[in-house]
Amino acid sequence: MTRVAVVTGASSGIGAATARRLAREGFHVLVASRRTGRLADLVAEIAAAGGAATAVACDVTSDESVADLARAARQVPGPVTLLVNNAGGARGMDPVESGAIGDWQWMYDVNVLGTLRVTQALLPELESSGAGTIVVVSSTAGFTVDEGGGGYSAAKHAQTAVAGTLRLELCGRPVRVIEIDPGMVKTDEFSLIRFGGDADRAESVYAGVAEPLVAEDVADCIAWCATRPQHVNVDRLVVRPLAQAAQHKVYRAS
């Protein structure tokens, strides 16, 4: 029987790479995002490679939209065994004293409440499968802080708290909770969105770093954790590029 995986934030970056990888692992992947045009292209790409995927328009900040996602998941033949809470993002690098409240609100809504909504909506399906897995894509910002990153770090700390609490609360039930914490990952959009479309500033984040992580590296970690035997729970996987020893320690070639 085909297993069903749901991936949020699947229109680009880590989400799209994860959808491709899970399809290769044999999952029927529900790819969820607000940008349906990109999802259609992704579904066609997966189908051309011999996989199966279904596009679902979903805004994780909307109760109604997430309810629609849960209904769509129930309509796909096969048990829903995997949820990848990937939707998220960062806005701004302002210090706490001048941080834009709107940016902080958006980061909390998408990263934290988005994870909460989707998890609540799909947990009954995951549990009824008898072998469910919830993956929360957080960040190394979820357990450390850096100047200018207070809003994003606060949101990711909260998302990490949700994952840890959920693991405790589901103990004894057939659902694993896995947290993936990437460090420096170079994708097409993350830093561009964070800096309001300033391409030069976004590119400067990776200046001199020969090999930052890419989306496929994180997708590989997600797929590996999710395909371990069900009794194996990888509580937290921290993954950084070799050049990044810590949040504040990055080797940059001159």
C-alpha positions as CSV (number, residue, x, y, z in Angstrom):
1,M,0.0,0.0,0.0
2,T,1.3,3.4,-0.9
3,R,2.1,5.7,2.0
4,V,1.1,9.3,1.9
5,A,3.3,12.2,2.9
6,V,2.3,15.8,3.3
7,V,4.9,18.5,2.9
8,T,4.1,22.2,3.6
9,G,5.9,25.1,2.0
10,A,6.6,22.8,-0.9
11,S,6.7,25.3,-3.7
12,S,10.4,26.0,-3.4
13,G,13.6,25.3,-1.5
14,I,13.7,22.6,1.2
15,G,10.0,21.8,0.7
16,A,10.3,21.1,-3.0
17,A,13.5,19.2,-2.6
18,T,11.9,17.1,0.2
19,A,8.8,16.3,-2.0
20,R,11.1,15.1,-4.8
21,R,13.1,12.9,-2.5
22,L,10.1,11.4,-0.7
23,A,8.5,10.6,-4.0
24,R,11.6,8.7,-4.9
25,E,11.3,6.8,-1.6
26,G,7.8,5.6,-2.7
27,F,5.5,8.1,-1.0
28,H,2.5,9.7,-2.7
29,V,3.4,13.3,-1.7
30,L,0.8,16.0,-1.1
31,V,2.7,19.2,-1.9
32,A,1.1,22.2,-0.1
33,S,1.8,25.8,-0.6
34,R,0.0,29.1,-1.4
35,R,1.7,29.2,-4.9
36,T,-0.3,26.7,-6.9
37,G,1.5,27.5,-10.2
38,R,4.8,26.3,-8.8
39,L,3.1,23.3,-7.3
40,A,1.7,22.2,-10.6
41,D,5.2,22.3,-12.1
42,L,6.5,20.3,-9.2
43,V,3.8,17.6,-9.5
44,A,4.5,17.3,-13.2
45,E,8.2,17.0,-12.6
46,I,7.6,14.2,-10.0
47,A,5.3,12.4,-12.3
48,A,7.8,12.6,-15.1
49,A,10.4,10.9,-12.8
50,G,7.9,8.1,-12.1
51,G,6.6,9.3,-8.8
52,A,3.2,10.4,-7.5
53,A,2.2,13.8,-6.1
54,T,-0.9,15.9,-5.6
55,A,-0.9,19.7,-5.3
56,V,-3.0,21.3,-2.6
57,A,-3.3,25.1,-2.2
58,C,-2.6,25.8,1.5
59,D,-1.9,28.9,3.6
60,V,-0.7,27.5,7.0
61,T,-1.8,30.8,8.7
62,S,-5.5,30.0,7.8
63,D,-7.6,27.6,9.8
64,E,-9.9,27.1,6.8
65,S,-7.1,26.5,4.4
66,V,-5.5,23.9,6.7
67,A,-8.8,22.1,7.1
68,D,-9.0,21.9,3.3
69,L,-5.5,20.3,3.3
70,A,-6.6,17.7,5.8
71,R,-9.7,16.9,3.7
72,A,-7.5,16.5,0.6
73,A,-5.1,14.2,2.5
74,R,-8.0,11.9,3.4
75,Q,-9.0,11.6,-0.2
76,V,-5.7,10.2,-1.4
77,P,-5.6,6.4,-1.4
78,G,-3.3,5.1,1.3
79,P,-2.6,6.0,4.9
80,V,-1.1,9.4,5.8
81,T,2.1,8.3,7.6
82,L,4.3,11.4,7.3
83,L,3.9,15.1,7.8
84,V,6.8,17.5,7.1
85,N,6.1,20.8,8.7
86,N,8.4,22.8,6.5
87,A,6.5,26.1,5.9
88,G,8.3,29.0,7.5
89,G,10.7,31.8,6.9
90,A,12.4,34.9,8.3
91,R,11.8,38.6,7.8
92,G,14.3,41.3,8.8
93,M,17.5,41.5,10.7
94,D,16.6,44.4,13.0
95,P,17.7,44.6,16.6
96,V,15.1,43.9,19.3
97,E,14.8,47.6,20.1
98,S,13.7,48.5,16.6
99,G,12.3,45.3,15.3
100,A,9.1,45.6,13.2
101,I,6.2,44.1,15.1
102,G,4.6,43.0,11.8
103,D,7.7,41.0,10.9
104,W,7.8,39.3,14.3
105,Q,4.1,38.5,14.1
106,W,4.4,37.0,10.6
107,M,7.4,34.8,11.7
108,Y,5.4,33.5,14.7
109,D,2.3,32.9,12.6
110,V,4.0,31.0,9.9
111,N,6.7,29.1,11.8
112,V,4.9,28.3,15.1
113,L,1.1,28.6,14.6
114,G,1.4,27.1,11.1
115,T,3.1,24.0,12.5
116,L,0.4,23.9,15.2
117,R,-2.5,24.1,12.8
118,V,-1.2,21.5,10.4
119,T,-0.2,19.1,13.1
120,Q,-3.5,19.3,14.8
121,A,-5.4,18.8,11.5
122,L,-3.4,15.8,10.4
123,L,-2.6,14.1,13.7
124,P,-5.8,11.9,13.7
125,E,-4.7,10.5,10.3
126,L,-1.1,10.0,11.3
127,E,-2.2,8.1,14.5
128,S,-4.7,6.0,12.8
129,S,-2.1,4.8,10.3
130,G,-0.4,3.0,13.2
131,A,3.0,4.3,12.1
132,G,3.0,8.1,11.9
133,T,5.9,10.5,11.7
134,I,5.8,14.3,12.2
135,V,8.9,16.2,11.1
136,V,9.3,19.8,12.2
137,V,11.9,21.7,10.2
138,S,13.2,24.3,12.7
139,S,16.7,25.8,12.7
140,T,19.9,26.1,14.6
141,A,18.3,29.5,15.5
142,G,15.9,27.4,17.6
143,F,18.5,26.7,20.3
144,T,20.9,29.7,20.0
145,V,20.6,33.4,19.3
146,D,22.5,36.0,17.3
147,E,22.4,39.8,17.1
148,G,19.7,41.0,14.6
149,G,18.0,37.6,14.5
150,G,15.8,38.0,17.6
151,G,12.5,37.7,15.8
152,Y,13.4,34.6,13.8
153,S,15.2,33.0,16.7
154,A,12.2,33.6,19.0
155,A,9.9,31.9,16.5
156,K,12.2,29.0,16.0
157,H,12.8,28.6,19.8
158,A,9.0,28.4,20.1
159,Q,8.7,25.9,17.2
160,T,11.4,23.7,18.9
161,A,9.4,23.9,22.1
162,V,6.3,22.7,20.3
163,A,8.2,19.7,18.8
164,G,9.6,18.7,22.2
165,T,6.3,19.1,24.0
166,L,4.5,17.1,21.3
167,R,7.0,14.2,21.6
168,L,6.3,14.0,25.4
169,E,2.5,14.2,24.9
170,L,2.5,11.5,22.2
171,C,4.7,9.1,24.1
172,G,3.0,5.7,24.0
173,R,1.1,6.5,20.8
174,P,2.3,5.4,17.4
175,V,3.6,8.7,16.2
176,R,7.2,9.8,16.1
177,V,8.3,13.5,16.4
178,I,11.5,14.5,14.6
179,E,13.1,17.9,14.6
180,I,15.5,18.9,11.8
181,D,17.7,21.9,12.6
182,P,19.6,23.2,9.6
183,G,22.3,25.8,9.9
184,M,23.4,27.8,6.8
185,V,21.4,26.6,3.8
186,K,21.6,28.5,0.5
187,T,18.2,28.4,-1.3
188,D,16.7,30.7,-3.9
189,E,14.4,32.6,-1.5
190,F,15.1,32.3,2.2
191,S,17.6,35.2,2.5
192,L,16.0,37.1,-0.3
193,I,12.7,37.2,1.6
194,R,14.5,38.0,4.8
195,F,16.0,41.1,3.3
196,G,12.9,42.3,1.5
197,G,14.1,41.4,-2.0
198,D,17.6,42.9,-1.7
199,A,19.5,40.4,-3.8
200,D,23.0,41.8,-3.0
201,R,22.4,41.7,0.8
202,A,20.9,38.2,0.5
203,E,23.9,37.0,-1.4
204,S,26.3,38.5,1.1
205,V,25.2,36.0,3.7
206,Y,27.0,33.3,1.8
207,A,30.0,35.3,0.7
208,G,33.2,33.4,0.8
209,V,31.5,30.1,2.0
210,A,32.6,27.6,-0.6
211,E,29.9,25.0,0.1
212,P,26.9,26.1,2.2
213,L,24.2,23.4,2.5
214,V,21.6,23.3,-0.3
215,A,18.0,22.2,-0.1
216,E,18.8,18.7,-1.3
217,D,21.1,18.2,1.7
218,V,18.3,18.9,4.2
219,A,15.8,16.8,2.2
220,D,18.3,13.9,2.4
221,C,18.3,14.3,6.2
222,I,14.5,14.5,6.4
223,A,14.1,11.4,4.2
224,W,16.7,9.4,6.2
225,C,15.0,10.2,9.5
226,A,11.6,9.5,8.2
227,T,12.5,6.1,6.7
228,R,14.2,4.6,9.7
229,P,12.3,1.6,11.3
230,Q,9.3,2.9,13.2
231,H,10.7,2.1,16.6
232,V,13.7,4.4,15.9
233,N,13.0,8.1,16.7
234,V,15.7,10.6,15.8
235,D,14.6,13.3,18.2
236,R,16.8,16.1,16.8
237,L,19.2,16.2,13.8
238,V,21.4,19.3,13.6
239,V,23.0,19.8,10.2
240,R,25.4,22.5,9.2
241,P,28.0,22.9,6.3
242,L,31.5,22.0,7.2
243,A,32.4,25.7,7.1
244,Q,30.0,26.6,9.9
245,A,31.2,25.4,13.3
246,A,28.5,27.4,15.1
247,Q,25.9,30.0,14.5
248,H,28.5,32.7,14.9
249,K,31.6,30.9,13.5
250,V,31.8,30.5,9.7
251,Y,34.9,30.1,7.7
252,R,34.9,32.5,4.7
253,A,37.7,32.3,2.1
254,S,39.3,35.6,1.4
